[in-house]
Amino acid sequence: MSDVELFPGHVSPLGLGTIPHEDVHLFSGRELLQRVVDGLYPAPPIAGVMNFTVTEVDEGRVVFRGVPNGRHLNPLGTVHGGWAATILDSALGCAVHSTLARGEAYTTVEFKVNLTRPITPDTGEVVCEGGVIHKGRTLAVSEATLKDSNGKLLAFGTETCSIFPVANLAAR
């Protein structure tokens, strides 16, 4: 594996890939995500396509940073709302992931995004912070904001995730 630059200043030393399923039994969700931040696992493939990555992890809280560019434009020349939705979905889901016990997995059940300002390639680096607002045994709810470097709100969202044993993930 080799270094992959996700966006200026952020490199994944192990390239792109996923967390091995067997490791989900060895580490908590927070520990797994911290290993991504620390470069002990590759960045997920979506990070290379969308130019963002997780940069901070705490129990029930994550921070993503990213830089949209010309590859993310809609026909009118602004960054497609799907880019904002994708970084928000990542922060919303990973906030839940950071609360999981060893052997637990999650998937998004539903999410809602509100776009408050246009994003352009000139927007520069953005920060997306997600946090869990409720976690039960089988469902968790999270919220996240997406802001520019001046702290202006670009978008926000909420998400509900289902929590289940990792053994229930479909075989690859």
C-alpha positions in Angstrom: 0.0 0.0 0.0 1.1 3.5 -0.6 0.4 7.0 0.5 -2.8 8.6 -0.9 -3.3 12.4 -0.6 -7.0 12.9 0.4 -6.7 16.7 0.1 -3.8 19.1 0.7 -2.2 18.4 4.1 -4.0 15.1 4.7 -2.4 11.8 3.6 -3.5 8.3 4.2 -0.2 6.4 4.6 -1.9 3.0 4.0 -3.9 4.1 1.0 -7.6 3.3 0.7 -9.4 0.3 2.1 -11.7 -0.8 4.9 -11.4 -2.0 8.5 -11.0 -5.8 8.6 -14.2 -7.4 10.1 -12.2 -9.5 12.5 -10.9 -6.4 14.1 -14.4 -5.3 15.0 -14.3 -8.0 17.7 -10.9 -6.7 19.0 -11.6 -3.0 19.4 -14.4 -0.7 20.3 -15.9 1.6 17.7 -14.0 4.6 19.1 -10.7 2.6 19.0 -11.3 1.5 15.4 -11.9 5.0 14.2 -8.9 6.3 16.2 -6.8 3.7 14.3 -8.0 5.3 11.0 -7.1 8.8 12.3 -3.7 7.4 13.4 -3.0 5.9 10.0 -3.1 2.3 11.3 -5.9 1.5 8.9 -6.3 2.8 5.4 -8.8 5.7 4.7 -12.1 4.4 3.4 -12.4 4.5 -0.4 -15.1 7.2 -0.2 -12.5 9.5 1.3 -10.4 9.4 -1.8 -13.3 10.1 -4.1 -14.8 12.9 -2.0 -11.6 14.5 -0.6 -12.5 14.3 3.1 -11.4 12.3 6.1 -12.0 11.8 9.8 -9.5 13.9 11.9 -10.8 13.6 15.5 -12.6 11.0 17.5 -14.1 11.0 21.0 -16.8 8.9 22.5 -20.0 10.0 20.7 -18.2 12.8 18.7 -16.2 13.0 15.5 -14.7 15.7 13.3 -14.2 15.4 9.5 -12.4 17.8 7.4 -12.5 18.1 3.6 -11.9 20.2 0.6 -14.5 20.1 -2.2 -13.1 20.8 -5.7 -14.1 21.0 -9.4 -14.8 17.3 -9.5 -17.7 17.8 -7.2 -19.6 20.5 -9.2 -23.2 20.4 -10.3 -24.2 21.8 -13.8 -24.5 25.3 -12.4 -20.9 25.3 -11.0 -21.5 24.9 -7.3 -20.6 21.9 -5.3 -23.3 19.3 -5.6 -25.5 18.9 -2.5 -24.6 15.2 -2.5 -21.0 16.2 -1.5 -22.3 18.0 1.6 -24.7 15.1 2.3 -21.9 12.6 2.0 -19.5 14.3 4.5 -22.5 14.9 6.8 -23.6 11.2 6.6 -20.0 10.2 7.3 -19.8 12.3 10.4 -23.3 11.4 11.6 -22.6 7.6 11.2 -19.1 7.7 12.6 -20.3 9.6 15.7 -22.6 6.6 16.3 -19.7 4.2 15.4 -17.6 5.9 18.1 -20.0 4.6 20.8 -20.1 1.0 19.7 -18.8 -1.9 21.8 -16.6 -4.6 20.5 -18.5 -6.8 18.0 -21.1 -4.2 17.2 -21.8 -2.6 13.8 -24.2 0.0 12.5 -25.9 1.2 9.4 -27.8 4.3 8.5 -31.6 4.0 8.7 -32.5 7.5 7.6 -30.9 10.9 7.5 -32.0 14.5 6.7 -29.8 17.3 5.5 -30.5 21.0 5.3 -28.2 23.1 3.0 -27.9 26.7 4.2 -25.3 28.2 1.9 -23.8 27.3 -1.5 -20.4 25.6 -1.5 -17.9 26.3 -4.2 -14.4 25.1 -4.9 -13.3 28.5 -3.5 -15.0 27.6 -0.1 -11.7 25.9 0.8 -11.4 23.5 3.8 -14.6 22.7 5.6 -15.2 21.2 9.1 -18.0 18.7 9.8 -18.6 17.9 13.5 -21.0 15.1 14.4 -22.3 14.0 17.8 -24.6 11.4 19.2 -27.8 12.9 20.9 -29.3 9.5 21.8 -28.1 5.9 21.9 -30.2 2.9 22.8 -29.6 -0.8 22.5 -30.6 -1.0 18.8 -30.9 2.6 17.6 -28.9 5.8 17.9 -29.6 9.3 16.7 -26.9 11.9 15.8 -26.6 15.4 14.6 -23.9 17.3 12.7 -22.9 20.7 11.3 -20.8 21.5 8.2 -19.0 24.9 8.5 -16.4 26.8 6.5 -13.1 28.0 7.9 -14.8 31.2 9.2 -17.4 29.2 11.1 -20.2 30.0 8.7 -22.9 27.2 8.7 -23.0 25.6 5.2 -25.3 22.6 6.1 -26.6 20.5 9.0 -28.2 17.2 9.4 -29.6 14.4 11.6 -29.4 10.7 11.3 -30.8 7.5 12.8 -28.7 4.4 12.8 -29.5 0.8 13.5 -27.0 -1.1 15.8 -26.5 -4.8 15.5 -23.9 -7.6 15.9 -21.1 -7.4 13.3 -21.9 -11.0 12.4 -25.1 -9.7 10.8 -23.2 -7.8 8.1 -23.7 -9.3 4.6 -20.8 -11.5 3.5 -18.5 -9.8 1.1 
